[in-house]
Amino acid sequence: MGDTGFLATLFARVATALPEHGLYVLLACTFIAGLARGFSGFGAALILIPIGGSILGPKIISPVLLVIDTIAAAGMLPAAFRAANRREVFTMASGALIGVPLGTAALALADPLILRWAITVVSAVLLVLLISGWRYHGQPRAPLTAGVGGIAGVFSGAAQLGGPPVVAYWLSGASDVLVIRSNIMLYFAISSALTAVTYLISGLFVEQVFVLTLVILPLYAGGLYIGSRLFGLAKPSTFRIICYVLIGASTILGMPALDGLLR
């Protein structure tokens, strides 16, 4: 009876946490987001946050992504730690110490509708930045590296969207792809730890976050595993184009004006 009651309670909570509309779209985006993250080291938020925000709301989908990414990507961290330029990563993370709390405050206090439009605009701008191929070609310096970390920290705290500024900055250097990918993964491990603390203080880790994690974590982890295996096999240019298309589609479909398509 005890086990039966526990399972009945668990199923009831899962049913309550799941969205009434858009569940299959959310599950598909979760898998694709994991695929992109495993291959490139970033991109999950740009794919999942706009659409997930339209289905669940930004105050739910951002903590959910933080939890599932932290759990699913943990196995990739040791290799990233060994291959990364740790001095640069820690310098960038020092900026995140300031940026992440500011972004979390925006997530916790801003009106959800205004925040969703802001996420849409930021996602579109960051996508244009990535597609343009713009890179910073100056000499990397510690204050600038920390500044980029601060900007990325604001985006991470508000919507887990800190990847593009970091990627655009590190791609400007002479490091090879493996080091850049490792830098990104190690930085986001540190940034995620900082974000988790600020989310906890802000009361964003509600029960629905952890119930949804149980549901969508396997799909995200599966995508992450497949994406990590594709790294080095598929043409980076081809996969990059696919990611751009997915990010663009997610940004458009995540616009509040198109909620009727997902709800």
Secondary structure, DSSP 4 states (H G I P E B T S, - for coil): -HHHHHHHHHHHHHHHHS-SS-HHHHHHHHHHHHHHHHHHS--HHHHHHHHHHHHH-HHHHHHHHHHHHHHHTGGGHHHHHHHS-HHHHHHHHHHHHHHHHHHHHHHHHS-HHHHHHHHHHHHHHHHHHHHHT----S---HHHHHHHHHHHHHHHHHHS--HHHHHHHHTTSS--HHHHHHHHHHHHHHHHHHHHHHHHHHT---HHHHHHHHHHHHHHHHHHHHHHHHTTTS-HHHHHHHHHHHHHHHHHHTSGGGGGGT-
